[in-house]
Amino acid sequence: MKRSMLVLLGVSLVANAWLLGRGPARSRPAVLARPVAGAAPSHGVTIAALETGDAAGIRDALRADGADESTVRAVVEGVLRQRQRGKLAAERIERARRAWWRNGRLAQAGDAKLTQERVTEPLQRLLGTDPLETMDAESRYAFLPPEKRGLLAQIDRDYAEMQAHRPANLSNAQLRAAAKEEQLLTDERRKDVLAALSPPEREEYDLRFSETAGQVSRRMATMGATEAEYRAVKPLIDAFDRESQALPKADKFPVEVYNELQRTTSQQLVAALGYDRALEYFWSGFDAEYAALRRASESAGLPGGTPARVMELDLATGQEAARIHADPALTPEQKRTALLTLQQTAQGRLDALLPPPARQALPADGLRWLTSLGEGKYLVPMPTLINGGAYAVHSIASPPPTKPDEAPALPVRPSGK
Amino acid sequence: MLEDAELLRRYAAEKSEPAFAELVRRHVNFVYACALRRVGGDRQLAEDVTQHVFTALARDAAALAQREVLSGWLFTTARNASAQVVRTERRRLARETEAQLMNELTSSPAHDAEWERLRPVLDDALDGLNDDDRQAVLLRYFEGKSFAEVGVKLRLTENTARMRVERALDKLHALLARRGVTSTTAALGLALANQAGVAAPAGLAASVTGAALRGALTAGSGATASLSLLHFMSMTKIVTGVVAVALALSVTANGYLLSRPAVASADPAPASAAIPTAAATVPLAVLARGDVAVLRDKLRAAGASEAMTRGVVEGVLRRRYREKLSAQRAEQMRTGWWKDSSWWYQTSRTQAPPRFVDDRKLLREMVLDPLDQLFGPDPDEVAEREAPFEFLPADKRAAFAALERDYAIAMSRLAGAEQNSPAGSKIIRERDERRQQVLATLSPDERAEYDLRFSPLAARLHDRMDLIGATEPEYRAIMGVIPASAADGRPALTAEQEQAMARQLVAALGYDRALDYVWAGAWEYPTYVQIAREAGLPAGTAARVLELAAETTEQARAIHANEALDVAEKRAALAALQAQVRPALNSLLPPAQQQRIGGEVLTWFTALGDGHYRFIPTGIAMGTGSIMIAGNASVETPLPRSGGRTQFVLRRPGGGGK
C-alpha cells in the first residue's frame, strides 16, 4: 500500500515539475493575495480567509484587496468582537448556571477587562493606534500647537497602557504597593505633561485638566454657563480646594474654619457671577434634580432662575421640618400633623414657582423632598462648593439629629432680592 | 438498558471498556452524522471528528457522568471539533490551491432537494435553539427516539415531550427561514427525520472505541484538541498519512496547474447556493463603504457563516458610529470645552489617561438597532439572557429574558439625563408591570426559586457569597435565615432580631462559615482575603482578623466610656490594649503581611497608639463594596452614641468568646 503510494507520489511530482516549466501561472488564487506593484487590485476577499477567524490573515487579505485602513479596522474589529461575544456569552452562561448564587457585581467585574484583552489589545497589536484616538486627542488638546497635541496624546497612550496592565480588583486599592504605584503613575504623568508645556500652556492645561476642572465643568454644563463664567469661577474653586485640603484631618478637622472658608468663597462667587448665577452654581451640584427642574421650567417657558428658586424652597422646607422634628414640646403625632401642614404650605409656594403642568416633565421621584413629608420623613439638601450636593434624610420616627443640618456654603441673599 | 450516565460512571470508575463500547455504539451514528454535515460531507474528516469526540468523552467521563442527557454535549463537541478541522483544512487549501468542495453525501438525503437546502445552515440554526429545545430535536430526529423516550430522557411526560419537540421544530423553522431556507415545518420534520438514518461507516464504532480509549489514556487533561487527534494515529498510520497527504497535494497541484483558474469571480454566489467555498469572494473593500444590507446579502450569498456575516457588518457599523462620536466630541470641545461633562473625559482628567467610553444612545441608534433589523436578535445574547432563568420552563424563561431585553433596549434609547425623566420612569414602570404579569404565572415552587435568585435580598447577597466562596446549600441556608425585608432595612432589624439570626446562621453553617459570612459585609474583608490568599494563610483568616478587630474595638470603647479615667490614662490604656492585641494579630496575620496593607484597613489596630479606635461596621444582611470610614472615635472627644457597632455577637458553639 505504502509502496504504491510512494510510486504515485513520484509520478505526480514529475508531472508538476513539467507543468511548472510550461510557464508562469496566469493568476494566483485570490485567497490572501498580496498586492503586486503595478498589478491591478484583486476584487474580493475570500470567504475562506474570513472564516478562518485569523485576524492577522483577514487584515492581510483585506489590505491585499486594496481596502482602506478604516475598512480593515472595521472588519477585523467586527471579527474579533464576534468571537469575543461568543466566548463571553458562553462564560457568562456557565457562570449563571454553575454559580448563580455568586453571580453578582464582583463576579462580573472582570468582563470589561476580557473585552480589553480579546478585542482592544489585539486590534492595537494588529493595526497600531486607531487614527480616531489621535483625532480625539487632537480635539482634547486643541488649545495647544499641533506638535504638542501629538506629544500629549502619546503620553496619554503610554500611561493608558501602563494602567491597563495593572490588576484591578476590589481590594487592590487598599494595598500599600498598589496605592503607591497608582500615585507614581499619576505623578509621573503630570511631570511628563508639564515638562512638555510652556507656562501659559500649563495654565490653559490646568484650566481644563486640574483636580477641580471635572467638578466645575460638570456644574457649568448643568447651569448652561459661558466660557467667561467658567474662567471666573475656576480660580476661586481652585483656591478653596487648596486651602481646604491643607486643613488638619479627622478629629482635628476645624469645622468652623472650614465653614468660614466656604462663606468667603461664596461671597467671592457672588462678586464674580452675580447673586442669581452664583446661586445656580451651588444648586447645580444637585445635577440630577437641578437638571430635571431646568428641563421642566424651560419647556414650560418659566424664568431662568426658577430651578434655583425651587431648590431654595426645598431647603427652606427641609430646615422647617428639622425644626419641627427637634421641637421637644411636640408629640410624635403632633409632629406628623405639622409636617402635613408644612407640605400643604410648600405645595402652594411650589405651585407659584413651578405650576402643576410644568411638573409633568419631572421624573416620578423628582419632588421627593415634598412628597416624603406625607410619610413622616423630610430631606434637607446640603449644597457644596465642589462635590455634588447630597440630601440628609430624616424620619420623625427616629430621634432628631444632635446637630442641625446646615448649608454654610450657600451665599447670603442680598437685601431686596 | 443502562443509562448513558451509568455507563459513563462505570467507565470512569472501573475503566469498563464494554461500558464505553456500548456508549460509542449508541451514539456513533449521531456524532458521525453531525460531523459529516459540518465538514461538508468529507467522510474522512467526519471520522476524525468522531474519533476526537469520543476521545474527549473518555477523557472527561467522570465529569460528564453527572449529565442525564449526553446528546447536547456530543453535538457541541462534534460541532467544535468540526469547526477546528474545517478551519485547518481551509487554511491548507488556501495555501496550496483553490479549495475543492467535497460534496459527497452518503445516502439518499444528499439527493433530496429539501435536505440539500437544509444541510449548510442546519447546525447554525440548531445552535440558535436554547438547550432544552436543542436536546429535544436532537433526541427525536438525530437519535431517532420516540416521544416517550424523549420524555424519559428529558424527564417530561410523553405529551409534554411531543409539545417540546413541536415547539422546537417551529423555532428551528423560523431560524432557518432567516437563513433563506423556507419550507413547511412538516417538511422540515421529514428532512430531519432522515438524519436518524445516517449511519457511520461499518467498523467505525470499533475503531473509535479503541482509539478513544487509547487517546484518553495518553492525553493529559490539558492536551489540546489537535494533540488528542494525533493520539489516534499509530506511527504506521502517521507515515501512511504523510505520504497520502503529499500525494493528495501533488495530485491537486496537477489539477490546478492544468486548469490554471482565473481570479475568482467577484460576484457572490446566489443565496440558494449558500454553501461555504474557500474560493467565493466578496469585495469587502467596496461593500464596507456602502449599504450594510447589501454587504450582509453578499456575504450570505457567498456562503459566509451567519456569525461571520454578523461580525463583519457589526464591525462596519461600529466604525461608522465611532467616527461620528469622535466628530461630535471634537465639535463639543470646540464649542463648549468648559461644560464638557461627558464622564469619559471628566473622570480621567487626573487619575488616569483619557479612555474611550461609549455613548449608549448613539451606539443603540447606529449599531445595535440596525444589527437587530438586519439579523434579528443575536443568538448569543438571547442565550445569555435566558441562562439566569434556566430553572424555569422554556416559555417563562423566554418571557423574562424578553422583558429584560426590551427594558435594556428602551433605556439605552434614552440619553443619560433623559433616563431620569418621565420617559425613563415610564420604561421602568412598564418593565415592572410586565415582570409582575410573568411572576403571576409562576407556580409557588418556581416563585421561590425566582426569589432566591432575583429578590432584592438575593441581589444584595450575591457579592457576599462570591467573597466567601459559598456553596449553593450554604446560600440556601442563609436565605432561609434572613427575612426578605432585610434587603432595604425597612423596617430596620432590631438588635434582638440580628442576634437571633446570628444564632441561626451558626446553627446552619457552623461557626467558622457563619463568621466568614458576617464579616464579608465589612469593606475591609476583601483586602484581608487577598493578603491571606497570597501569603498562603488559612481560609478563615480574614474573618478571624475582623473578629479580633471587633473585640478590640469593644474594649477600646469600654476604656473610652470609663469615667474614672482622664484622657491621658485613656490614651495609656489604649496603648496597652494595642500591645495586648499585637501577638494575636501577628499570629493571624504575620507582620510582613500587615506591612502590605495600606489605607484605613488596619487603623483599628495602628490608631490605638494615638488614642483612636475604629468601629468595623458590618451587618447580617448588609451588602458589601461600599467603603465606610465612619465610626472613628478618639478618647479626646465625647463617646459616640453608637458609631458603626454591630448589633450582634456570634457565639462559638460549646462556649468561648465571640
Interface residues (C-beta under 8 A of the other chain):
Chain A: M1 K2 M5 L6 L8 L9 S12 L13 A15 N16 L19 L20 A25 R26 S27 R28 P29 A30 V31 L32 S42 H43 G44 V45 T46 I47 A48 A49 L50 E51 T52 G53 D54 L62 D65 G66 A67 D68 S70 T71 R73 A74 V75 V76 E77 G78 V79 R81 Q82 R83 R85 G86 A89 A90 R92 I93 A96 R97 A99 W100 W101 R102 N103 G104 R105 L106 A107 L132 E133 M135 D136 A137 E138 S139 R140 A142 F143 I155 D156 R157 Y159 A160 Q163 N169 L170 S171 N172 A173 Q174 L175 R176 A177 A178 A179 K180 E182 T186 R189 R190 R208 F209 S210 E211 A213 G214 S217 R218 M220 A221 T222 G224 A225 E227 Y230 R231 A250 D251 A288 A291 A292 R295 Q360 A361 L362 P363 A364
Chain B: R87 R90 R91 L93 A94 T97 E98 A99 V239 T240 V243 A244 A246 L247 S250 V251 A253 N254 L257 L258 R260 P261 A262 V263 A264 A266 P276 T277 A278 A279 A280 T281 V282 P283 L284 A285 A288 R289 L299 A302 G303 A304 S305 A307 M308 R310 G311 V312 V313 E314 G315 V316 R318 R319 R322 E323 S326 R329 A330 M333 R334 G336 W337 W338 K339 D340 S341 Y345 Q346 T347 R349 T350 Q351 A352 P353 P354 R355 F356 D378 D380 E381 A383 E384 A387 P388 E390 A417 N420 S421 P422 G424 S425 R429 L452 R453 A458 A459 L461 H462 D463 M465 D466 L467 G469 A470 E472 Y475 R476 E524 P526 T527 V529 Q530 I531 Q595 R596 I597 G598 G599 E600 V601 H612 G625 N632 S634 E636 T637
